[in-house]
Structures are given as C-alpha cells and as structure tokens.
Amino acid sequence: METNQSNPQLLIDLVTQKMPFGKHKGWVLCNLPVNYLEWFNRKGFPDGKLGMLLQTLYEIKLNGLEYLLDPIKKSFL
C-alpha cells in the first residue's frame, strides 16, 4: 500500500489545486499564507483529501521546505 510520503502526486496537487472555499478561495494551495494554515491547524483541517493536502502544506511551510515545491511549480507553469 502506497503512503502519502511516497506519493509524488501529492506534491503536484499542492502546486495545481485551488482552494475551493473561504477567505483564499481560488488561490493555488501552495500559495496560501502560513497564518491561514496555522488557523486550520488550530481549528481543524477539513476532512478528506483537501485536509490532507493542507496539513501536508502546513508541515512543509513550518519546516522551511517550500523550496522542494519550486521545481514542481516550474513544471506546471
């Protein structure tokens, strides 16, 4: 069984999918500000795939790993 840690599609989704609701509706997920992700961390991430993506993005930004998304972003411009 494949885990999220080994799923490259997860990173692609972070740079291609848009926020479907809320204050930042229409923003590409990887462009969401950290304070918005921190708010979700305090209040609870949404259920399902979106919640998993936002939680993954929160961990990436929290740990200063955003540079890992740069080559993927360039591939999808």
RABEL-V812646 format. One record per residue. N is the residue number from 1. RES is the residue in one small letter. PHI is phi in radians with two decimals (999 if undefined). PSI is psi in whole degrees, 0 to 359 (none if undefined). Layout:
n = <N:N>
res = <RES:RES>
phi = <PHI:PHI>
psi = <PSI:PSI>
This chain:
n = <1:2:3:4:5:6:7:8:9:10:11:12:13:14:15:16:17:18:19:20:21:22:23:24:25:26:27:28:29:30:31:32:33:34:35:36:37:38:39:40:41:42:43:44:45:46:47:48:49:50:51:52:53:54:55:56:57:58:59:60:61:62:63:64:65:66:67:68:69:70:71:72:73:74:75:76:77>
res = <m:e:t:n:q:s:n:p:q:l:l:i:d:l:v:t:q:k:m:p:f:g:k:h:k:g:w:v:l:c:n:l:p:v:n:y:l:e:w:f:n:r:k:g:f:p:d:g:k:l:g:m:l:l:q:t:l:y:e:i:k:l:n:g:l:e:y:l:l:d:p:i:k:k:s:f:l>
phi = <999:-1.44:-1.69:-1.06:-1.12:-1.90:-1.82:-1.13:-1.06:-1.00:-1.20:-1.09:-1.07:-1.12:-1.75:-2.12:-1.42:-1.87:-1.13:-1.47:-2.74:1.47:-0.97:-1.95:-0.95:1.60:-1.32:-1.14:-0.90:-1.14:-1.64:-1.11:-1.24:-1.03:-1.10:-1.20:-1.19:-1.13:-1.07:-1.05:-1.08:-1.32:-1.55:2.03:-1.33:-1.07:-1.26:1.39:-1.09:-1.03:-1.07:-1.14:-1.12:-1.12:-1.15:-1.12:-1.10:-1.01:-1.13:-1.07:-1.21:-1.05:-1.70:1.15:-1.85:-1.01:-1.02:-1.15:-1.48:-0.98:-1.12:-1.24:-1.01:-1.10:-1.21:-1.92:-1.42>
psi = <132:134:166:328:333:16:100:337:329:314:323:317:323:331:358:329:149:151:123:352:173:191:326:31:133:348:142:136:316:345:359:140:152:320:330:318:324:323:313:321:323:317:337:131:151:160:162:200:319:315:319:319:315:320:321:315:320:314:320:311:320:325:11:34:17:331:337:336:342:310:329:318:316:327:336:13:none>
